[in-house]
């Protein structure tokens, strides 16, 4: 099955990675950039993705409300 999970805006990849590392650092995973993600629990990896989603939704809501 081909991978259909492609970026809509490929130029955003660097910014998303930076956000991922900042959030991981805030969650106490300071070496997230270099650690083997397979050695982390699903909960730890899920927290990073969940907080990224939360922050992206907040950013979109602010943009849509004009703030």
mmCIF file as Biopython writes it, N, C-alpha, C and O atoms, coordinates in Angstrom:
data_model
#
loop_
_atom_site.group_PDB
_atom_site.id
_atom_site.type_symbol
_atom_site.label_atom_id
_atom_site.label_alt_id
_atom_site.label_comp_id
_atom_site.label_asym_id
_atom_site.label_entity_id
_atom_site.label_seq_id
_atom_site.pdbx_PDB_ins_code
_atom_site.Cartn_x
_atom_site.Cartn_y
_atom_site.Cartn_z
_atom_site.occupancy
_atom_site.B_iso_or_equiv
_atom_site.auth_seq_id
_atom_site.auth_asym_id
_atom_site.pdbx_PDB_model_num
ATOM 1   N N  . UNK A ? 1  ? 0.847   -1.182 0.000  1.0 0.0 1  A 1 
ATOM 2   C CA . UNK A ? 1  ? 0.000   0.000  0.000  1.0 0.0 1  A 1 
ATOM 3   C C  . UNK A ? 1  ? 0.890   1.243  0.000  1.0 0.0 1  A 1 
ATOM 4   O O  . UNK A ? 1  ? 1.758   1.370  0.864  1.0 0.0 1  A 1 
ATOM 5   N N  . UNK A ? 2  ? 0.697   2.156  -0.943 1.0 0.0 2  A 1 
ATOM 6   C CA . UNK A ? 2  ? 1.537   3.353  -1.022 1.0 0.0 2  A 1 
ATOM 7   C C  . UNK A ? 2  ? 1.259   4.306  0.141  1.0 0.0 2  A 1 
ATOM 8   O O  . UNK A ? 2  ? 0.153   4.358  0.680  1.0 0.0 2  A 1 
ATOM 9   N N  . UNK A ? 3  ? 2.284   5.046  0.505  1.0 0.0 3  A 1 
ATOM 10  C CA . UNK A ? 3  ? 2.163   6.031  1.583  1.0 0.0 3  A 1 
ATOM 11  C C  . UNK A ? 3  ? 1.418   7.255  1.053  1.0 0.0 3  A 1 
ATOM 12  O O  . UNK A ? 3  ? 1.888   7.919  0.129  1.0 0.0 3  A 1 
ATOM 13  N N  . UNK A ? 4  ? 0.268   7.549  1.633  1.0 0.0 4  A 1 
ATOM 14  C CA . UNK A ? 4  ? -0.527  8.703  1.202  1.0 0.0 4  A 1 
ATOM 15  C C  . UNK A ? 4  ? -0.433  9.843  2.206  1.0 0.0 4  A 1 
ATOM 16  O O  . UNK A ? 4  ? -1.174  10.821 2.114  1.0 0.0 4  A 1 
ATOM 17  N N  . UNK A ? 5  ? 0.484   9.713  3.170  1.0 0.0 5  A 1 
ATOM 18  C CA . UNK A ? 5  ? 0.640   10.712 4.214  1.0 0.0 5  A 1 
ATOM 19  C C  . UNK A ? 5  ? 1.666   11.751 3.773  1.0 0.0 5  A 1 
ATOM 20  O O  . UNK A ? 5  ? 2.740   11.860 4.364  1.0 0.0 5  A 1 
ATOM 21  N N  . UNK A ? 6  ? 1.330   12.516 2.730  1.0 0.0 6  A 1 
ATOM 22  C CA . UNK A ? 6  ? 2.263   13.519 2.223  1.0 0.0 6  A 1 
ATOM 23  C C  . UNK A ? 6  ? 1.915   14.889 2.780  1.0 0.0 6  A 1 
ATOM 24  O O  . UNK A ? 6  ? 0.766   15.159 3.131  1.0 0.0 6  A 1 
ATOM 25  N N  . UNK A ? 7  ? 2.921   15.748 2.857  1.0 0.0 7  A 1 
ATOM 26  C CA . UNK A ? 7  ? 2.741   17.096 3.384  1.0 0.0 7  A 1 
ATOM 27  C C  . UNK A ? 7  ? 1.986   17.946 2.367  1.0 0.0 7  A 1 
ATOM 28  O O  . UNK A ? 7  ? 2.300   17.927 1.176  1.0 0.0 7  A 1 
ATOM 29  N N  . UNK A ? 8  ? 0.999   18.684 2.836  1.0 0.0 8  A 1 
ATOM 30  C CA . UNK A ? 8  ? 0.263   19.598 1.967  1.0 0.0 8  A 1 
ATOM 31  C C  . UNK A ? 8  ? 1.138   20.798 1.655  1.0 0.0 8  A 1 
ATOM 32  O O  . UNK A ? 8  ? 1.135   21.304 0.533  1.0 0.0 8  A 1 
ATOM 33  N N  . UNK A ? 9  ? 1.898   21.257 2.665  1.0 0.0 9  A 1 
ATOM 34  C CA . UNK A ? 9  ? 2.816   22.383 2.499  1.0 0.0 9  A 1 
ATOM 35  C C  . UNK A ? 9  ? 4.214   21.907 2.895  1.0 0.0 9  A 1 
ATOM 36  O O  . UNK A ? 9  ? 4.605   22.053 4.053  1.0 0.0 9  A 1 
ATOM 37  N N  . UNK A ? 10 ? 4.971   21.343 1.958  1.0 0.0 10 A 1 
ATOM 38  C CA . UNK A ? 10 ? 6.288   20.787 2.291  1.0 0.0 10 A 1 
ATOM 39  C C  . UNK A ? 10 ? 7.226   21.796 2.941  1.0 0.0 10 A 1 
ATOM 40  O O  . UNK A ? 10 ? 8.101   21.417 3.720  1.0 0.0 10 A 1 
ATOM 41  N N  . UNK A ? 11 ? 7.052   23.079 2.628  1.0 0.0 11 A 1 
ATOM 42  C CA . UNK A ? 11 ? 7.913   24.120 3.185  1.0 0.0 11 A 1 
ATOM 43  C C  . UNK A ? 11 ? 7.753   24.246 4.698  1.0 0.0 11 A 1 
ATOM 44  O O  . UNK A ? 11 ? 8.608   24.838 5.356  1.0 0.0 11 A 1 
ATOM 45  N N  . UNK A ? 12 ? 6.689   23.707 5.252  1.0 0.0 12 A 1 
ATOM 46  C CA . UNK A ? 12 ? 6.437   23.806 6.689  1.0 0.0 12 A 1 
ATOM 47  C C  . UNK A ? 12 ? 7.162   22.731 7.489  1.0 0.0 12 A 1 
ATOM 48  O O  . UNK A ? 12 ? 7.108   22.746 8.718  1.0 0.0 12 A 1 
ATOM 49  N N  . UNK A ? 13 ? 7.832   21.807 6.829  1.0 0.0 13 A 1 
ATOM 50  C CA . UNK A ? 13 ? 8.461   20.683 7.514  1.0 0.0 13 A 1 
ATOM 51  C C  . UNK A ? 13 ? 9.460   21.140 8.580  1.0 0.0 13 A 1 
ATOM 52  O O  . UNK A ? 13 ? 9.449   20.616 9.694  1.0 0.0 13 A 1 
ATOM 53  N N  . UNK A ? 14 ? 10.308  22.094 8.260  1.0 0.0 14 A 1 
ATOM 54  C CA . UNK A ? 14 ? 11.313  22.569 9.218  1.0 0.0 14 A 1 
ATOM 55  C C  . UNK A ? 14 ? 10.647  23.196 10.436 1.0 0.0 14 A 1 
ATOM 56  O O  . UNK A ? 14 ? 11.069  22.956 11.567 1.0 0.0 14 A 1 
ATOM 57  N N  . UNK A ? 15 ? 9.614   23.994 10.211 1.0 0.0 15 A 1 
ATOM 58  C CA . UNK A ? 15 ? 8.916   24.633 11.330 1.0 0.0 15 A 1 
ATOM 59  C C  . UNK A ? 15 ? 8.215   23.597 12.206 1.0 0.0 15 A 1 
ATOM 60  O O  . UNK A ? 15 ? 8.209   23.727 13.430 1.0 0.0 15 A 1 
ATOM 61  N N  . UNK A ? 16 ? 7.628   22.576 11.595 1.0 0.0 16 A 1 
ATOM 62  C CA . UNK A ? 16 ? 6.969   21.525 12.365 1.0 0.0 16 A 1 
ATOM 63  C C  . UNK A ? 16 ? 7.973   20.720 13.181 1.0 0.0 16 A 1 
ATOM 64  O O  . UNK A ? 16 ? 7.706   20.362 14.328 1.0 0.0 16 A 1 
ATOM 65  N N  . UNK A ? 17 ? 9.128   20.439 12.586 1.0 0.0 17 A 1 
ATOM 66  C CA . UNK A ? 17 ? 10.167  19.731 13.338 1.0 0.0 17 A 1 
ATOM 67  C C  . UNK A ? 17 ? 10.649  20.564 14.512 1.0 0.0 17 A 1 
ATOM 68  O O  . UNK A ? 17 ? 10.848  20.039 15.607 1.0 0.0 17 A 1 
ATOM 69  N N  . UNK A ? 18 ? 10.839  21.860 14.293 1.0 0.0 18 A 1 
ATOM 70  C CA . UNK A ? 18 ? 11.274  22.740 15.377 1.0 0.0 18 A 1 
ATOM 71  C C  . UNK A ? 18 ? 10.235  22.746 16.490 1.0 0.0 18 A 1 
ATOM 72  O O  . UNK A ? 18 ? 10.588  22.686 17.668 1.0 0.0 18 A 1 
ATOM 73  N N  . UNK A ? 19 ? 8.965   22.818 16.130 1.0 0.0 19 A 1 
ATOM 74  C CA . UNK A ? 19 ? 7.899   22.790 17.123 1.0 0.0 19 A 1 
ATOM 75  C C  . UNK A ? 19 ? 7.923   21.475 17.898 1.0 0.0 19 A 1 
ATOM 76  O O  . UNK A ? 19 ? 7.760   21.459 19.118 1.0 0.0 19 A 1 
ATOM 77  N N  . UNK A ? 20 ? 8.127   20.379 17.182 1.0 0.0 20 A 1 
ATOM 78  C CA . UNK A ? 20 ? 8.178   19.055 17.814 1.0 0.0 20 A 1 
ATOM 79  C C  . UNK A ? 20 ? 9.276   19.008 18.873 1.0 0.0 20 A 1 
ATOM 80  O O  . UNK A ? 20 ? 9.052   18.512 19.978 1.0 0.0 20 A 1 
ATOM 81  N N  . UNK A ? 21 ? 10.466  19.523 18.540 1.0 0.0 21 A 1 
ATOM 82  C CA . UNK A ? 21 ? 11.585  19.480 19.474 1.0 0.0 21 A 1 
ATOM 83  C C  . UNK A ? 21 ? 11.362  20.412 20.658 1.0 0.0 21 A 1 
ATOM 84  O O  . UNK A ? 21 ? 11.747  20.085 21.781 1.0 0.0 21 A 1 
ATOM 85  N N  . UNK A ? 22 ? 10.747  21.568 20.422 1.0 0.0 22 A 1 
ATOM 86  C CA . UNK A ? 22 ? 10.437  22.491 21.518 1.0 0.0 22 A 1 
ATOM 87  C C  . UNK A ? 22 ? 9.441   21.863 22.490 1.0 0.0 22 A 1 
ATOM 88  O O  . UNK A ? 22 ? 9.615   21.944 23.706 1.0 0.0 22 A 1 
ATOM 89  N N  . UNK A ? 23 ? 8.409   21.243 21.953 1.0 0.0 23 A 1 
ATOM 90  C CA . UNK A ? 23 ? 7.395   20.615 22.803 1.0 0.0 23 A 1 
ATOM 91  C C  . UNK A ? 23 ? 7.998   19.443 23.567 1.0 0.0 23 A 1 
ATOM 92  O O  . UNK A ? 23 ? 7.736   19.285 24.760 1.0 0.0 23 A 1 
ATOM 93  N N  . UNK A ? 24 ? 8.795   18.628 22.905 1.0 0.0 24 A 1 
ATOM 94  C CA . UNK A ? 24 ? 9.439   17.498 23.586 1.0 0.0 24 A 1 
ATOM 95  C C  . UNK A ? 24 ? 10.311  18.002 24.728 1.0 0.0 24 A 1 
ATOM 96  O O  . UNK A ? 24 ? 10.332  17.404 25.804 1.0 0.0 24 A 1 
ATOM 97  N N  . UNK A ? 25 ? 11.025  19.093 24.502 1.0 0.0 25 A 1 
ATOM 98  C CA . UNK A ? 25 ? 11.863  19.676 25.550 1.0 0.0 25 A 1 
ATOM 99  C C  . UNK A ? 25 ? 11.006  20.155 26.721 1.0 0.0 25 A 1 
ATOM 100 O O  . UNK A ? 25 ? 11.367  19.950 27.880 1.0 0.0 25 A 1 
ATOM 101 N N  . UNK A ? 26 ? 9.877   20.791 26.423 1.0 0.0 26 A 1 
ATOM 102 C CA . UNK A ? 26 ? 8.955   21.243 27.475 1.0 0.0 26 A 1 
ATOM 103 C C  . UNK A ? 26 ? 8.419   20.068 28.279 1.0 0.0 26 A 1 
ATOM 104 O O  . UNK A ? 26 ? 8.123   20.213 29.465 1.0 0.0 26 A 1 
ATOM 105 N N  . UNK A ? 27 ? 8.293   18.909 27.648 1.0 0.0 27 A 1 
ATOM 106 C CA . UNK A ? 27 ? 7.782   17.713 28.317 1.0 0.0 27 A 1 
ATOM 107 C C  . UNK A ? 27 ? 8.887   16.915 29.015 1.0 0.0 27 A 1 
ATOM 108 O O  . UNK A ? 27 ? 8.634   15.835 29.548 1.0 0.0 27 A 1 
ATOM 109 N N  . UNK A ? 28 ? 10.108  17.446 29.009 1.0 0.0 28 A 1 
ATOM 110 C CA . UNK A ? 28 ? 11.204  16.788 29.696 1.0 0.0 28 A 1 
ATOM 111 C C  . UNK A ? 28 ? 11.968  15.790 28.850 1.0 0.0 28 A 1 
ATOM 112 O O  . UNK A ? 28 ? 12.772  15.022 29.378 1.0 0.0 28 A 1 
ATOM 113 N N  . UNK A ? 29 ? 11.733  15.786 27.558 1.0 0.0 29 A 1 
ATOM 114 C CA . UNK A ? 29 ? 12.446  14.894 26.639 1.0 0.0 29 A 1 
ATOM 115 C C  . UNK A ? 29 ? 13.500  15.714 25.895 1.0 0.0 29 A 1 
ATOM 116 O O  . UNK A ? 29 ? 13.418  15.894 24.680 1.0 0.0 29 A 1 
ATOM 117 N N  . UNK A ? 30 ? 14.482  16.204 26.634 1.0 0.0 30 A 1 
ATOM 118 C CA . UNK A ? 30 ? 15.452  17.151 26.084 1.0 0.0 30 A 1 
ATOM 119 C C  . UNK A ? 30 ? 16.303  16.566 24.950 1.0 0.0 30 A 1 
ATOM 120 O O  . UNK A ? 30 ? 16.808  17.323 24.122 1.0 0.0 30 A 1 
ATOM 121 N N  . UNK A ? 31 ? 16.471  15.260 24.894 1.0 0.0 31 A 1 
ATOM 122 C CA . UNK A ? 31 ? 17.277  14.644 23.838 1.0 0.0 31 A 1 
ATOM 123 C C  . UNK A ? 31 ? 16.408  14.031 22.736 1.0 0.0 31 A 1 
ATOM 124 O O  . UNK A ? 31 ? 16.848  13.114 22.042 1.0 0.0 31 A 1 
ATOM 125 N N  . UNK A ? 32 ? 15.212  14.517 22.576 1.0 0.0 32 A 1 
ATOM 126 C CA . UNK A ? 32 ? 14.250  13.949 21.630 1.0 0.0 32 A 1 
ATOM 127 C C  . UNK A ? 32 ? 14.766  13.968 20.194 1.0 0.0 32 A 1 
ATOM 128 O O  . UNK A ? 32 ? 14.426  13.099 19.391 1.0 0.0 32 A 1 
ATOM 129 N N  . UNK A ? 33 ? 15.584  14.962 19.883 1.0 0.0 33 A 1 
ATOM 130 C CA . UNK A ? 33 ? 16.068  15.100 18.514 1.0 0.0 33 A 1 
ATOM 131 C C  . UNK A ? 33 ? 17.009  13.957 18.137 1.0 0.0 33 A 1 
ATOM 132 O O  . UNK A ? 33 ? 17.077  13.571 16.970 1.0 0.0 33 A 1 
ATOM 133 N N  . UNK A ? 34 ? 17.727  13.420 19.107 1.0 0.0 34 A 1 
ATOM 134 C CA . UNK A ? 34 ? 18.730  12.395 18.800 1.0 0.0 34 A 1 
ATOM 135 C C  . UNK A ? 34 ? 18.356  11.003 19.295 1.0 0.0 34 A 1 
ATOM 136 O O  . UNK A ? 34 ? 18.986  10.025 18.894 1.0 0.0 34 A 1 
ATOM 137 N N  . UNK A ? 35 ? 17.356  10.890 20.149 1.0 0.0 35 A 1 
ATOM 138 C CA . UNK A ? 35 ? 16.997  9.599  20.739 1.0 0.0 35 A 1 
ATOM 139 C C  . UNK A ? 35 ? 16.260  8.726  19.730 1.0 0.0 35 A 1 
ATOM 140 O O  . UNK A ? 35 ? 15.561  9.232  18.853 1.0 0.0 35 A 1 
ATOM 141 N N  . UNK A ? 36 ? 16.421  7.423  19.860 1.0 0.0 36 A 1 
ATOM 142 C CA . UNK A ? 36 ? 15.673  6.468  19.040 1.0 0.0 36 A 1 
ATOM 143 C C  . UNK A ? 36 ? 14.228  6.467  19.544 1.0 0.0 36 A 1 
ATOM 144 O O  . UNK A ? 36 ? 13.961  6.034  20.665 1.0 0.0 36 A 1 
ATOM 145 N N  . UNK A ? 37 ? 13.309  6.945  18.728 1.0 0.0 37 A 1 
ATOM 146 C CA . UNK A ? 37 ? 11.902  7.068  19.154 1.0 0.0 37 A 1 
ATOM 147 C C  . UNK A ? 37 ? 11.289  5.719  19.515 1.0 0.0 37 A 1 
ATOM 148 O O  . UNK A ? 37 ? 10.295  5.666  20.240 1.0 0.0 37 A 1 
ATOM 149 N N  . UNK A ? 38 ? 11.874  4.623  19.015 1.0 0.0 38 A 1 
ATOM 150 C CA . UNK A ? 38 ? 11.395  3.292  19.345 1.0 0.0 38 A 1 
ATOM 151 C C  . UNK A ? 38 ? 11.665  2.907  20.790 1.0 0.0 38 A 1 
ATOM 152 O O  . UNK A ? 38 ? 11.057  1.976  21.317 1.0 0.0 38 A 1 
ATOM 153 N N  . UNK A ? 39 ? 12.580  3.629  21.429 1.0 0.0 39 A 1 
ATOM 154 C CA . UNK A ? 39 ? 12.890  3.369  22.833 1.0 0.0 39 A 1 
ATOM 155 C C  . UNK A ? 39 ? 11.981  4.140  23.780 1.0 0.0 39 A 1 
ATOM 156 O O  . UNK A ? 39 ? 12.035  3.940  24.993 1.0 0.0 39 A 1 
ATOM 157 N N  . UNK A ? 40 ? 11.153  5.014  23.239 1.0 0.0 40 A 1 
ATOM 158 C CA . UNK A ? 40 ? 10.207  5.763  24.062 1.0 0.0 40 A 1 
ATOM 159 C C  . UNK A ? 40 ? 8.889   4.997  24.139 1.0 0.0 40 A 1 
ATOM 160 O O  . UNK A ? 40 ? 8.582   4.178  23.273 1.0 0.0 40 A 1 
ATOM 161 N N  . UNK A ? 41 ? 8.127   5.272  25.170 1.0 0.0 41 A 1 
ATOM 162 C CA . UNK A ? 41 ? 6.820   4.631  25.273 1.0 0.0 41 A 1 
ATOM 163 C C  . UNK A ? 41 ? 5.854   5.286  24.288 1.0 0.0 41 A 1 
ATOM 164 O O  . UNK A ? 41 ? 6.081   6.402  23.820 1.0 0.0 41 A 1 
ATOM 165 N N  . UNK A ? 42 ? 4.791   4.581  23.989 1.0 0.0 42 A 1 
ATOM 166 C CA . UNK A ? 42 ? 3.757   5.144  23.116 1.0 0.0 42 A 1 
ATOM 167 C C  . UNK A ? 42 ? 3.175   6.396  23.754 1.0 0.0 42 A 1 
ATOM 168 O O  . UNK A ? 42 ? 2.825   7.347  23.056 1.0 0.0 42 A 1 
ATOM 169 N N  . UNK A ? 43 ? 3.073   6.398  25.067 1.0 0.0 43 A 1 
ATOM 170 C CA . UNK A ? 43 ? 2.535   7.555  25.774 1.0 0.0 43 A 1 
ATOM 171 C C  . UNK A ? 43 ? 3.440   8.773  25.576 1.0 0.0 43 A 1 
ATOM 172 O O  . UNK A ? 43 ? 2.947   9.873  25.326 1.0 0.0 43 A 1 
ATOM 173 N N  . UNK A ? 44 ? 4.758   8.587  25.684 1.0 0.0 44 A 1 
ATOM 174 C CA . UNK A ? 44 ? 5.681   9.708  25.508 1.0 0.0 44 A 1 
ATOM 175 C C  . UNK A ? 44 ? 5.592   10.266 24.093 1.0 0.0 44 A 1 
ATOM 176 O O  . UNK A ? 44 ? 5.491   11.479 23.908 1.0 0.0 44 A 1 
ATOM 177 N N  . UNK A ? 45 ? 5.630   9.398  23.106 1.0 0.0 45 A 1 
ATOM 178 C CA . UNK A ? 45 ? 5.514   9.851  21.718 1.0 0.0 45 A 1 
ATOM 179 C C  . UNK A ? 45 ? 4.146   10.478 21.466 1.0 0.0 45 A 1 
ATOM 180 O O  . UNK A ? 45 ? 4.037   11.461 20.733 1.0 0.0 45 A 1 
ATOM 181 N N  . UNK A ? 46 ? 3.114   9.919  22.063 1.0 0.0 46 A 1 
ATOM 182 C CA . UNK A ? 46 ? 1.763   10.447 21.892 1.0 0.0 46 A 1 
ATOM 183 C C  . UNK A ? 46 ? 1.600   11.834 22.480 1.0 0.0 46 A 1 
ATOM 184 O O  . UNK A ? 46 ? 0.896   12.676 21.922 1.0 0.0 46 A 1 
ATOM 185 N N  . UNK A ? 47 ? 2.262   12.075 23.623 1.0 0.0 47 A 1 
ATOM 186 C CA . UNK A ? 47 ? 2.199   13.404 24.223 1.0 0.0 47 A 1 
ATOM 187 C C  . UNK A ? 47 ? 2.764   14.454 23.274 1.0 0.0 47 A 1 
ATOM 188 O O  . UNK A ? 47 ? 2.186   15.529 23.114 1.0 0.0 47 A 1 
ATOM 189 N N  . UNK A ? 48 ? 3.882   14.142 22.651 1.0 0.0 48 A 1 
ATOM 190 C CA . UNK A ? 48 ? 4.504   15.105 21.741 1.0 0.0 48 A 1 
ATOM 191 C C  . UNK A ? 48 ? 3.547   15.414 20.587 1.0 0.0 48 A 1 
ATOM 192 O O  . UNK A ? 48 ? 3.298   16.581 20.282 1.0 0.0 48 A 1 
ATOM 193 N N  . UNK A ? 49 ? 3.015   14.379 19.949 1.0 0.0 49 A 1 
ATOM 194 C CA . UNK A ? 49 ? 2.086   14.590 18.838 1.0 0.0 49 A 1 
ATOM 195 C C  . UNK A ? 49 ? 0.802   15.279 19.274 1.0 0.0 49 A 1 
ATOM 196 O O  . UNK A ? 49 ? 0.270   16.128 18.558 1.0 0.0 49 A 1 
ATOM 197 N N  . UNK A ? 50 ? 0.310   14.914 20.441 1.0 0.0 50 A 1 
ATOM 198 C CA . UNK A ? 50 ? -0.923  15.526 20.944 1.0 0.0 50 A 1 
ATOM 199 C C  . UNK A ? 50 ? -0.759  17.000 21.233 1.0 0.0 50 A 1 
ATOM 200 O O  . UNK A ? 50 ? -1.623  17.809 20.893 1.0 0.0 50 A 1 
ATOM 201 N N  . UNK A ? 51 ? 0.351   17.348 21.861 1.0 0.0 51 A 1 
ATOM 202 C CA . UNK A ? 51 ? 0.589   18.763 22.154 1.0 0.0 51 A 1 
ATOM 203 C C  . UNK A ? 51 ? 0.852   19.560 20.885 1.0 0.0 51 A 1 
ATOM 204 O O  . UNK A ? 51 ? 0.489   20.733 20.802 1.0 0.0 51 A 1 
ATOM 205 N N  . UNK A ? 52 ? 1.485   18.928 19.892 1.0 0.0 52 A 1 
ATOM 206 C CA . UNK A ? 52 ? 1.673   19.610 18.603 1.0 0.0 52 A 1 
ATOM 207 C C  . UNK A ? 52 ? 0.314   19.928 17.987 1.0 0.0 52 A 1 
ATOM 208 O O  . UNK A ? 52 ? 0.084   21.044 17.521 1.0 0.0 52 A 1 
ATOM 209 N N  . UNK A ? 53 ? -0.575  18.957 17.985 1.0 0.0 53 A 1 
ATOM 210 C CA . UNK A ? 53 ? -1.906  19.164 17.425 1.0 0.0 53 A 1 
ATOM 211 C C  . UNK A ? 53 ? -2.647  20.259 18.167 1.0 0.0 53 A 1 
ATOM 212 O O  . UNK A ? 53 ? -3.263  21.128 17.551 1.0 0.0 53 A 1 
ATOM 213 N N  . UNK A ? 54 ? -2.589  20.217 19.491 1.0 0.0 54 A 1 
ATOM 214 C CA . UNK A ? 54 ? -3.256  21.229 20.305 1.0 0.0 54 A 1 
ATOM 215 C C  . UNK A ? 54 ? -2.735  22.621 19.963 1.0 0.0 54 A 1 
ATOM 216 O O  . UNK A ? 54 ? -3.516  23.556 19.786 1.0 0.0 54 A 1 
ATOM 217 N N  . UNK A ? 55 ? -1.418  22.754 19.870 1.0 0.0 55 A 1 
ATOM 218 C CA . UNK A ? 55 ? -0.829  24.066 19.588 1.0 0.0 55 A 1 
ATOM 219 C C  . UNK A ? 55 ? -1.180  24.540 18.179 1.0 0.0 55 A 1 
ATOM 220 O O  . UNK A ? 55 ? -1.440  25.725 17.974 1.0 0.0 55 A 1 
ATOM 221 N N  . UNK A ? 56 ? -1.191  23.626 17.208 1.0 0.0 56 A 1 
ATOM 222 C CA . UNK A ? 56 ? -1.550  24.006 15.839 1.0 0.0 56 A 1 
ATOM 223 C C  . UNK A ? 56 ? -3.004  24.444 15.750 1.0 0.0 56 A 1 
ATOM 224 O O  . UNK A ? 56 ? -3.320  25.391 15.029 1.0 0.0 56 A 1 
ATOM 225 N N  . UNK A ? 57 ? -3.897  23.766 16.475 1.0 0.0 57 A 1 
ATOM 226 C CA . UNK A ? 57 ? -5.308  24.164 16.483 1.0 0.0 57 A 1 
ATOM 227 C C  . UNK A ? 57 ? -5.446  25.542 17.119 1.0 0.0 57 A 1 
ATOM 228 O O  . UNK A ? 57 ? -6.190  26.382 16.612 1.0 0.0 57 A 1 
ATOM 229 N N  . UNK A ? 58 ? -4.738  25.789 18.224 1.0 0.0 58 A 1 
ATOM 230 C CA . UNK A ? 58 ? -4.793  27.101 18.871 1.0 0.0 58 A 1 
ATOM 231 C C  . UNK A ? 58 ? -4.315  28.200 17.921 1.0 0.0 58 A 1 
ATOM 232 O O  . UNK A ? 58 ? -4.911  29.274 17.850 1.0 0.0 58 A 1 
ATOM 233 N N  . UNK A ? 59 ? -3.216  27.913 17.181 1.0 0.0 59 A 1 
ATOM 234 C CA . UNK A ? 59 ? -2.704  28.896 16.232 1.0 0.0 59 A 1 
ATOM 235 C C  . UNK A ? 59 ? -3.726  29.187 15.132 1.0 0.0 59 A 1 
ATOM 236 O O  . UNK A ? 59 ? -3.918  30.343 14.754 1.0 0.0 59 A 1 
ATOM 237 N N  . UNK A ? 60 ? -4.373  28.155 14.623 1.0 0.0 60 A 1 
ATOM 238 C CA . UNK A ? 60 ? -5.382  28.332 13.574 1.0 0.0 60 A 1 
ATOM 239 C C  . UNK A ? 60 ? -6.578  29.113 14.089 1.0 0.0 60 A 1 
ATOM 240 O O  . UNK A ? 60 ? -7.108  29.981 13.395 1.0 0.0 60 A 1 
ATOM 241 N N  . UNK A ? 61 ? -7.006  28.801 15.322 1.0 0.0 61 A 1 
ATOM 242 C CA . UNK A ? 61 ? -8.144  29.528 15.891 1.0 0.0 61 A 1 
ATOM 243 C C  . UNK A ? 61 ? -7.823  31.015 16.051 1.0 0.0 61 A 1 
ATOM 244 O O  . UNK A ? 61 ? -8.657  31.873 15.761 1.0 0.0 61 A 1 
ATOM 245 N N  . UNK A ? 62 ? -6.604  31.310 16.516 1.0 0.0 62 A 1 
ATOM 246 C CA . UNK A ? 62 ? -6.213  32.714 16.671 1.0 0.0 62 A 1 
ATOM 247 C C  . UNK A ? 62 ? -6.199  33.411 15.319 1.0 0.0 62 A 1 
ATOM 248 O O  . UNK A ? 62 ? -6.662  34.545 15.191 1.0 0.0 62 A 1 
ATOM 249 N N  . UNK A ? 63 ? -5.667  32.728 14.311 1.0 0.0 63 A 1 
ATOM 250 C CA . UNK A ? 63 ? -5.591  33.313 12.972 1.0 0.0 63 A 1 
ATOM 251 C C  . UNK A ? 63 ? -6.992  33.554 12.415 1.0 0.0 63 A 1 
ATOM 252 O O  . UNK A ? 63 ? -7.252  34.587 11.798 1.0 0.0 63 A 1 
ATOM 253 N N  . UNK A ? 64 ? -7.887  32.602 12.633 1.0 0.0 64 A 1 
ATOM 254 C CA . UNK A ? 64 ? -9.247  32.742 12.112 1.0 0.0 64 A 1 
ATOM 255 C C  . UNK A ? 64 ? -10.030 33.827 12.832 1.0 0.0 64 A 1 
ATOM 256 O O  . UNK A ? 64 ? -10.914 34.450 12.244 1.0 0.0 64 A 1 
ATOM 257 N N  . UNK A ? 65 ? -9.716  34.056 14.088 1.0 0.0 65 A 1 
ATOM 258 C CA . UNK A ? 65 ? -10.438 35.087 14.843 1.0 0.0 65 A 1 
ATOM 259 C C  . UNK A ? 65 ? -9.822  36.467 14.645 1.0 0.0 65 A 1 
ATOM 260 O O  . UNK A ? 65 ? -10.375 37.466 15.104 1.0 0.0 65 A 1 
ATOM 261 N N  . UNK A ? 66 ? -8.687  36.524 13.967 1.0 0.0 66 A 1 
ATOM 262 C CA . UNK A ? 66 ? -8.060  37.810 13.681 1.0 0.0 66 A 1 
ATOM 263 C C  . UNK A ? 66 ? -7.195  38.334 14.818 1.0 0.0 66 A 1 
ATOM 264 O O  . UNK A ? 66 ? -6.820  39.507 14.809 1.0 0.0 66 A 1 
ATOM 265 N N  . UNK A ? 67 ? -6.870  37.496 15.794 1.0 0.0 67 A 1 
ATOM 266 C CA . UNK A ? 67 ? -6.027  37.942 16.920 1.0 0.0 67 A 1 
ATOM 267 C C  . UNK A ? 67 ? -4.570  37.696 16.632 1.0 0.0 67 A 1 
ATOM 268 O O  . UNK A ? 67 ? -3.716  38.006 17.463 1.0 0.0 67 A 1 
#
